[in-house]
């Protein structure tokens, strides 16, 4: 029995060594490059991969990670070189490692070292420098000019005084106005849930994807601003995520960032998503609204 185990271990070690020998790294054959080394959360980064245009070569599709979401992949080729353009959506900050790339060829597996991207939040807007203060020019007072400039204010003042006198002199004692019934309190929770239900049933993304994400983002921001008292409707997505740290749970922050980053991608980057992403955003928005449901409605 011991001899059989030793034989199996030897076979596994040899298989592992053989597999490592077949994995090759040669930038002259399989090469990858980025368009930049600094990006922001919610931005796009493009990676281009080149390999020989020979039969038998196949680029293995990379996997999306928690830091990068693979948005699209396009291919191009010439007589000698094939090119793949990979577009990622950045979902995190810091030094982020892109997914590994590998290509299978008749001579074995080629790979390239993963690139690192420095991702950050949007920088704060800088204020504009003011013009230097200059003293006002001294102009001598002229009564005629003053009348020409303010005659309508004088006439309006006299007319108001006259109207006030007539009202005081001739007006009757005003009757007591009936007390108006108080308007019912606005139910933000029901409004938000009905808006989510209407967006789901109407499938607005089929006609106007940007309009769908604008409406969804407004519903989420308006309701959460009312429930938490935080100025979410007045801030960008990155500013809101920073402010929510230590205030919400990690799951709530992740759902909020998931919805708003995809809405920003459609509104500002003119991107698009499939139906599964639309429904996922609606589900996360529903769960997030229910997390902050008023106590009396539970």
C-alpha positions in Angstrom: 0.0 0.0 0.0 2.8 2.4 0.9 4.5 1.7 -2.4 1.3 2.5 -4.3 1.0 5.9 -2.5 4.6 6.7 -3.3 4.0 5.9 -7.0 0.9 8.2 -7.1 2.8 11.1 -5.4 5.6 10.8 -7.9 3.1 10.8 -10.8 1.4 14.0 -9.4 4.8 15.8 -9.0 5.8 14.9 -12.5 2.5 16.1 -13.9 2.8 19.4 -12.1 6.3 19.9 -13.3 5.3 19.1 -16.9 2.4 21.5 -16.8 4.6 24.3 -15.5 7.2 23.7 -18.2 4.4 24.0 -20.9 3.3 27.4 -19.6 5.5 30.0 -21.3 5.8 33.8 -21.1 7.2 35.6 -24.2 6.2 39.2 -24.8 7.3 38.9 -28.5 4.7 36.3 -29.0 1.9 37.1 -26.6 1.8 40.8 -25.6 -0.6 42.9 -23.6 -0.7 46.7 -23.0 -2.9 49.2 -21.3 -4.0 52.7 -22.5 -3.1 54.2 -19.1 -1.9 53.4 -15.6 -4.2 55.7 -13.6 -8.0 55.5 -13.5 -11.0 56.3 -11.3 -13.8 54.2 -9.8 -16.6 53.8 -12.3 -14.3 54.5 -15.2 -13.3 52.3 -18.1 -9.8 50.9 -18.9 -8.9 49.3 -22.2 -6.4 46.4 -22.5 -5.1 45.3 -25.9 -3.6 41.8 -26.5 -1.7 40.6 -29.6 -0.6 37.2 -30.6 0.4 35.5 -34.0 -2.3 35.0 -36.6 -1.7 31.2 -36.8 -4.1 28.3 -36.9 -4.5 26.7 -33.5 -4.1 29.8 -31.3 -7.0 30.5 -28.9 -7.1 33.4 -26.3 -8.6 32.1 -23.1 -11.3 34.6 -21.9 -10.4 36.3 -18.6 -12.7 36.2 -15.6 -14.2 39.3 -14.0 -13.0 40.0 -10.5 -14.4 42.1 -7.6 -12.2 45.0 -8.8 -12.8 44.7 -12.6 -16.0 43.9 -14.5 -15.3 42.8 -18.1 -17.7 45.0 -20.2 -16.8 44.0 -23.8 -14.3 42.1 -25.9 -13.6 42.8 -29.6 -11.3 41.1 -32.0 -9.3 42.3 -35.1 -6.8 40.5 -37.2 -4.3 41.0 -40.1 -2.3 38.5 -42.1 0.3 38.2 -39.3 -1.2 39.4 -36.0 -4.5 39.0 -34.1 -5.7 41.6 -31.6 -8.2 41.5 -28.8 -9.5 44.7 -27.1 -10.8 44.1 -23.6 -12.8 46.8 -21.8 -13.1 46.7 -18.0 -15.2 48.8 -15.6 -13.2 49.6 -12.5 -15.1 48.8 -9.2 -12.5 49.4 -6.5 -9.6 51.7 -5.5 -5.9 51.2 -4.9 -3.3 49.1 -6.7 -5.5 46.6 -8.6 -4.2 43.6 -10.5 -6.0 42.9 -13.8 -7.2 39.4 -14.6 -4.5 37.1 -16.0 -4.4 36.5 -19.7 -3.4 33.2 -21.4 -3.4 31.8 -24.9 -3.3 28.2 -26.0 -1.2 27.3 -29.0 0.1 24.1 -30.6 3.4 24.7 -28.8 1.8 25.0 -25.3 0.2 27.7 -23.2 1.5 31.3 -23.3 0.8 33.8 -20.6 1.6 37.4 -19.8 2.3 38.9 -16.3 -0.9 40.7 -15.0 -0.8 44.5 -15.2 -1.4 46.7 -12.2 -3.7 49.7 -12.3 -3.7 52.6 -9.7 -7.4 53.4 -9.2 -8.7 56.3 -7.2 -11.8 58.4 -6.6 -12.5 61.6 -8.5 -10.4 64.5 -7.2 -12.1 67.4 -5.5 -12.9 70.4 -7.7 -10.5 73.2 -7.2 -11.8 76.7 -6.7 -11.1 79.5 -9.1 -8.9 82.4 -8.1 -10.8 85.7 -7.6 -9.9 88.9 -9.3 -7.9 91.4 -7.3 -10.1 93.9 -5.3 -10.1 97.3 -6.9 -11.4 100.5 -5.2 -14.5 102.1 -6.5 -14.2 105.4 -8.4 -15.5 108.4 -6.5 -18.5 110.0 -8.3 -20.0 113.3 -6.9 -23.7 113.2 -5.9 -26.2 114.7 -8.3 -29.8 114.9 -7.3 -31.1 114.9 -10.8 -29.2 111.7 -11.6 -30.5 110.2 -8.4 -34.1 111.0 -9.4 -33.6 109.6 -12.9 -32.2 106.4 -11.4 -34.7 105.9 -8.6 -37.9 107.6 -9.7 -39.8 104.3 -10.2 -38.9 103.2 -6.7 -40.1 106.6 -5.3 -43.4 106.3 -7.3 -43.9 102.7 -6.2 -43.3 103.7 -2.5 -45.9 106.5 -2.8 -48.4 104.2 -4.5 -47.9 101.6 -1.7 -48.4 104.2 1.0 -51.6 105.4 -0.7 -52.9 101.9 -1.1 -52.1 101.1 2.5 -53.9 104.2 3.7 -57.0 103.4 1.6 -57.1 99.8 2.9 -56.7 101.0 6.5 -59.4 103.7 6.0 -62.1 101.9 4.0 -61.5 98.2 4.3 -63.8 96.1 6.5 -62.7 93.9 9.2 -61.5 90.7 7.6 -63.5 87.6 8.2 -62.0 84.6 9.9 -60.7 82.1 7.4 -61.8 78.5 7.8 -59.0 76.3 9.1 -57.8 74.1 6.2 -57.6 70.4 6.9 -53.9 69.2 7.2 -52.6 67.4 4.2 -51.9 63.7 4.7 -48.2 62.9 5.5 -46.2 61.9 2.4 -45.5 58.2 2.3 -41.9 58.0 0.9 -41.7 54.3 1.3 -44.9 53.5 -0.7 -43.8 56.0 -3.4 -40.4 54.4 -3.8 -41.8 50.8 -3.9 -44.5 51.8 -6.5 -41.9 53.6 -8.6 -39.6 50.5 -8.6 -42.7 48.3 -9.5 -43.6 50.6 -12.3 -40.0 50.6 -13.7 -40.0 46.8 -13.6 -43.4 46.4 -15.3 -42.8 49.1 -17.9 -39.3 47.8 -19.0 -38.3 51.4 -19.8 -34.7 50.2 -20.7 -36.0 48.7 -23.9 -36.9 52.2 -25.2 -34.7 54.6 -23.2 -31.9 52.9 -21.1 -30.5 56.3 -19.9 -34.0 57.4 -18.8 -34.4 54.1 -16.9 -31.2 54.6 -14.9 -31.8 58.3 -14.3 -35.3 57.4 -12.9 -33.9 54.5 -10.8 -31.1 56.5 -9.4 -33.5 59.4 -8.5 -35.8 56.9 -6.6 -33.0 55.4 -4.6 -31.3 58.7 -3.7 -34.5 60.5 -2.8 -35.8 57.8 -0.6 -32.5 57.1 1.2 -31.9 60.9 1.7 -35.3 61.2 3.4 -34.8 58.1 5.6 -31.2 58.7 6.6 -30.9 62.5 6.6 -27.7 62.2 4.5 -27.3 64.5 1.4 -27.0 61.6 -1.0 -29.0 63.4 -3.7 -26.4 66.3 -3.7 -23.3 64.1 -4.0 -21.6 62.0 -6.7 -21.5 58.3 -6.3 -17.9 58.2 -5.1 -18.5 61.0 -2.5 -21.6 59.1 -1.2 -19.7 55.8 -0.8 -17.0 57.6 1.2 -19.6 59.2 3.4 -21.5 56.0 4.0 -18.4 54.2 5.4 -19.0 53.1 9.0 -22.7 54.3 8.7 -24.2 51.5 6.7 -23.4 47.8 6.5 -21.0 46.5 3.8 -23.9 44.8 2.0 -25.9 48.0 1.9 -22.9 50.0 0.6 -22.2 47.4 -2.0 -25.8 47.4 -3.3 -25.9 51.3 -3.4 -22.5 51.4 -5.3 -23.7 48.6 -7.6 -26.8 50.5 -8.7 -25.2 54.0 -9.0 -22.0 53.0 -10.8 -24.0 51.2 -13.5 -26.3 54.2 -13.8 -23.2 56.5 -14.1 -21.8 54.2 -16.8 -24.9 54.6 -18.9 -25.5 58.3 -18.2 -21.9 59.6 -18.6 -20.0 56.9 -20.5 -23.0 56.2 -22.9 -22.6 52.5 -22.1 -25.2 49.8 -22.0 -26.1 46.7 -20.0 -28.1 43.6 -20.7 -31.5 42.8 -19.2 -30.0 40.7 -16.4 -28.1 43.8 -15.1 -31.3 45.9 -15.2 -33.2 43.4 -13.2 -30.3 42.9 -10.8 -30.3 46.7 -10.2 -34.1 46.7 -9.5 -33.7 43.8 -7.1 -30.9 45.5 -5.2 -32.9 48.8 -5.1 -35.9 46.9 -3.7 -33.8 45.2 -1.0 -32.1 48.5 -0.1 -35.4 50.4 0.3 -36.8 47.6 2.4 -33.7 47.7 4.7 -34.6 51.3 5.5 -38.4 50.7 5.8 -40.0 52.8 8.5 -40.7 51.0 11.8 -44.4 51.6 11.7 -44.7 49.9 8.3 -42.9 46.7 9.4 
